[in-house]
Amino acid sequence: MEIKVLPDTDTVAREAARVIANDARAAARERGLFTMAVSGGRTPWAMLRVLAGEEAPWQQVHVLQVDERVAPEGDSDRNLTHLRESLLEHARLPPDHVHAMPVDDPDVEAAAKRYEQVLRQLAGTPPVLDMVHLGLGPDGHTASLVPSDPVLEVTDADVAITGIYQGRRRMTLTFPVINRSRRILWVVTGSEKADMLSRLLKGDPSIPAGRVRQEQALVLTDVPIV
């Protein structure tokens, strides 16, 4: 695991955008395609706004979601709403290259299976994504892999539905597909994350984030490492 401590959230966002653009160019040269799954959050939205202005092979970039709240289309709770505002409205990314989790389907379990098919179509069987971007919660969660939820133990599916967390059920990528990805990009900002960041860096399996593999992982943070 590589760790870069940067001075502030803006610098973290800019560096994350630079890393993504570099990886996208390399993947496009090597495989003709770059597949990236993104998480939500204030710093990630800033990251995507910067990324929209980077030189990237947009026609070969496909953006998926790491997780999404079960909420109506256009709801401010939806990561997709902010993803569109931050990236799709500003980058030369084809609209159909953003692959939204179908959480507005009444049968969300069946919808999770359909999203697995999207992953396979883009990234093979089993799917191997070029990059998974993750955040870290103050409770140690990442994606929508939250403490004590049964979704933590899913090993036979790449997409699953959680219980209610902070008022919403969620659709989330699971550990198997996250851990198969070619690169994990952690974007961790805010002093309230200090304790969990320390546990993440130690690979503490008692928190969900600590169960993500550390090979090929890069942590960008503004939190001093103690």
C-alpha positions as CSV (number, residue, x, y, z in Angstrom):
1,M,0.0,0.0,0.0
2,E,1.3,3.4,-1.0
3,I,0.3,6.4,1.2
4,K,0.5,10.1,0.3
5,V,-0.3,12.7,3.0
6,L,-1.3,16.0,1.3
7,P,-1.9,19.4,2.8
8,D,-5.6,19.8,2.3
9,T,-8.8,18.4,0.7
10,D,-8.3,20.4,-2.5
11,T,-4.9,18.9,-3.0
12,V,-6.2,15.4,-2.3
13,A,-8.9,15.9,-4.9
14,R,-6.5,17.2,-7.5
15,E,-4.0,14.4,-6.9
16,A,-6.7,11.8,-7.1
17,A,-7.9,13.2,-10.4
18,R,-4.4,13.1,-11.8
19,V,-4.0,9.5,-10.7
20,I,-7.2,8.5,-12.4
21,A,-6.4,10.2,-15.6
22,N,-2.9,8.6,-15.7
23,D,-4.4,5.1,-15.1
24,A,-7.1,5.7,-17.7
25,R,-4.5,6.6,-20.3
26,A,-2.4,3.6,-19.5
27,A,-5.4,1.2,-19.5
28,A,-6.7,2.6,-22.8
29,R,-3.2,2.0,-24.4
30,E,-2.9,-1.5,-23.0
31,R,-6.5,-2.9,-23.1
32,G,-8.5,-0.3,-25.1
33,L,-10.8,0.3,-22.1
34,F,-10.7,1.9,-18.6
35,T,-13.3,0.7,-16.1
36,M,-13.6,2.7,-12.9
37,A,-16.1,2.4,-10.0
38,V,-16.6,5.5,-7.9
39,S,-17.9,6.2,-4.4
40,G,-19.7,9.3,-3.2
41,G,-18.7,12.2,-0.9
42,R,-17.7,15.8,-0.9
43,T,-14.1,15.3,-1.7
44,P,-14.9,12.7,-4.4
45,W,-17.3,15.2,-6.1
46,A,-14.4,17.7,-6.1
47,M,-12.1,15.1,-7.5
48,L,-14.5,14.3,-10.4
49,R,-14.9,18.0,-11.2
50,V,-11.1,18.3,-11.6
51,L,-11.0,15.0,-13.5
52,A,-13.5,16.4,-16.0
53,G,-10.8,18.9,-17.1
54,E,-8.0,16.3,-17.4
55,E,-6.8,14.9,-20.6
56,A,-8.3,11.4,-20.6
57,P,-9.4,8.9,-23.3
58,W,-13.1,9.6,-22.6
59,Q,-14.4,7.5,-25.4
60,Q,-12.8,4.5,-23.7
61,V,-13.7,5.3,-20.2
62,H,-16.6,3.6,-18.4
63,V,-17.7,4.8,-15.0
64,L,-19.6,2.5,-12.6
65,Q,-20.9,3.0,-9.1
66,V,-19.4,1.5,-6.0
67,D,-22.6,1.9,-4.1
68,E,-25.9,3.7,-4.2
69,R,-28.8,4.5,-1.8
70,V,-32.2,3.1,-2.6
71,A,-33.8,6.4,-3.4
72,P,-35.8,8.0,-6.3
73,E,-34.2,9.2,-9.5
74,G,-32.8,12.8,-9.0
75,D,-32.9,12.5,-5.2
76,S,-30.1,14.4,-3.5
77,D,-29.3,11.3,-1.5
78,R,-28.4,9.5,-4.7
79,N,-24.7,9.4,-5.6
80,L,-25.7,9.3,-9.2
81,T,-27.1,12.8,-8.9
82,H,-23.8,14.2,-7.9
83,L,-21.8,12.0,-10.3
84,R,-23.7,13.6,-13.2
85,E,-23.3,17.1,-11.8
86,S,-19.6,16.7,-11.1
87,L,-18.4,14.7,-14.1
88,L,-20.9,14.0,-16.8
89,E,-22.0,17.6,-17.3
90,H,-18.4,18.7,-17.8
91,A,-16.3,15.9,-19.3
92,R,-16.4,14.6,-22.8
93,L,-17.6,11.3,-21.4
94,P,-20.4,9.6,-23.5
95,P,-23.6,9.6,-21.3
96,D,-24.1,5.9,-21.8
97,H,-20.6,5.2,-20.4
98,V,-21.9,6.1,-16.9
99,H,-23.5,2.9,-15.6
100,A,-26.0,3.7,-12.8
101,M,-27.0,1.1,-10.2
102,P,-30.7,0.4,-10.9
103,V,-31.9,1.1,-7.3
104,D,-35.2,2.5,-8.5
105,D,-36.3,-1.0,-9.5
106,P,-39.0,-2.3,-7.2
107,D,-37.1,-5.6,-7.0
108,V,-33.7,-4.4,-5.8
109,E,-32.4,-8.0,-5.4
110,A,-33.1,-8.7,-9.0
111,A,-31.6,-5.3,-10.0
112,A,-28.4,-6.2,-8.2
113,K,-28.1,-9.3,-10.4
114,R,-28.6,-7.2,-13.5
115,Y,-25.8,-4.9,-12.3
116,E,-23.5,-7.9,-12.0
117,Q,-24.2,-8.6,-15.7
118,V,-23.1,-5.0,-16.5
119,L,-19.9,-5.6,-14.7
120,R,-19.3,-8.8,-16.6
121,Q,-20.0,-7.2,-20.0
122,L,-17.5,-4.5,-19.3
123,A,-14.8,-6.3,-17.2
124,G,-15.1,-10.0,-18.0
125,T,-16.1,-13.0,-16.0
126,P,-15.3,-12.7,-13.2
127,P,-15.2,-8.9,-13.6
128,V,-11.8,-7.3,-13.0
129,L,-12.2,-3.5,-12.8
130,D,-9.2,-1.2,-13.6
131,M,-9.9,1.0,-10.5
132,V,-12.2,1.1,-7.5
133,H,-12.3,4.4,-5.7
134,L,-13.2,4.1,-2.0
135,G,-13.8,6.3,0.9
136,L,-13.6,5.6,4.6
137,G,-16.3,6.3,7.2
138,P,-15.8,7.2,10.8
139,D,-17.2,3.8,11.7
140,G,-14.8,2.0,9.5
141,H,-17.2,1.3,6.6
142,T,-16.2,1.6,3.0
143,A,-18.5,1.4,0.0
144,S,-21.8,0.4,1.7
145,L,-20.0,-2.4,3.5
146,V,-21.0,-1.3,7.0
147,P,-20.3,-2.9,10.4
148,S,-22.5,-5.8,11.3
149,D,-24.4,-5.9,8.1
150,P,-24.7,-9.4,6.6
151,V,-23.5,-8.0,3.2
152,L,-20.0,-8.2,4.7
153,E,-20.1,-12.0,4.4
154,V,-21.2,-12.2,0.8
155,T,-18.7,-14.2,-1.2
156,D,-20.8,-15.5,-4.1
157,A,-22.0,-12.2,-5.6
158,D,-20.3,-9.1,-6.8
159,V,-23.3,-6.8,-6.1
160,A,-25.6,-7.0,-3.0
161,I,-28.3,-5.2,-1.1
162,T,-27.7,-4.0,2.5
163,G,-30.0,-3.5,5.4
164,I,-31.0,0.0,6.4
165,Y,-28.0,2.3,7.2
166,Q,-28.6,5.9,7.9
167,G,-32.2,5.7,6.8
168,R,-31.6,3.9,3.5
169,R,-31.0,0.4,2.1
170,R,-28.1,0.4,-0.4
171,M,-26.8,-1.4,-3.4
172,T,-23.1,-2.0,-3.1
173,L,-20.1,-3.8,-4.7
174,T,-18.9,-6.6,-2.4
175,F,-15.5,-7.6,-1.2
176,P,-14.9,-10.1,-4.0
177,V,-15.1,-7.7,-6.9
178,I,-13.4,-4.9,-5.0
179,N,-10.5,-7.1,-4.1
180,R,-10.1,-8.3,-7.7
181,S,-9.6,-4.8,-9.1
182,R,-6.3,-3.7,-10.6
183,R,-6.0,-0.6,-8.4
184,I,-7.7,0.6,-5.2
185,L,-7.7,4.3,-4.8
186,W,-8.5,5.5,-1.2
187,V,-9.5,9.1,-0.8
188,V,-9.7,9.9,2.9
189,T,-10.1,13.4,4.2
190,G,-11.1,14.9,7.6
191,S,-9.5,14.6,11.0
192,E,-12.5,12.5,12.3
193,K,-11.1,9.7,10.1
194,A,-7.8,9.5,11.9
195,D,-8.5,6.5,14.1
196,M,-10.1,4.5,11.3
197,L,-7.3,5.5,8.9
198,S,-4.7,4.1,11.3
199,R,-6.7,0.8,11.5
200,L,-7.1,0.7,7.7
201,L,-3.3,1.1,7.2
202,K,-2.7,-1.8,9.7
203,G,-5.2,-4.0,7.7
204,D,-7.4,-4.4,10.8
205,P,-10.1,-6.9,9.7
206,S,-12.4,-5.9,12.6
207,I,-13.5,-2.9,10.4
208,P,-14.9,-3.4,7.0
209,A,-12.3,-1.2,5.3
210,G,-9.5,-3.3,6.8
211,R,-10.8,-6.3,4.7
212,V,-9.9,-4.6,1.4
213,R,-6.6,-6.0,0.0
214,Q,-3.7,-3.7,0.3
215,E,-1.7,-4.7,-2.8
216,Q,-1.9,-2.1,-5.6
217,A,-3.7,0.3,-3.2
218,L,-3.0,4.0,-3.0
219,V,-4.2,6.1,-0.1
220,L,-4.5,9.9,-0.6
221,T,-5.3,11.7,2.6
222,D,-5.0,15.0,4.4
223,V,-4.9,13.3,7.8
224,P,-1.5,13.1,9.4
225,I,-0.2,9.6,10.0
226,V,0.6,9.0,13.6
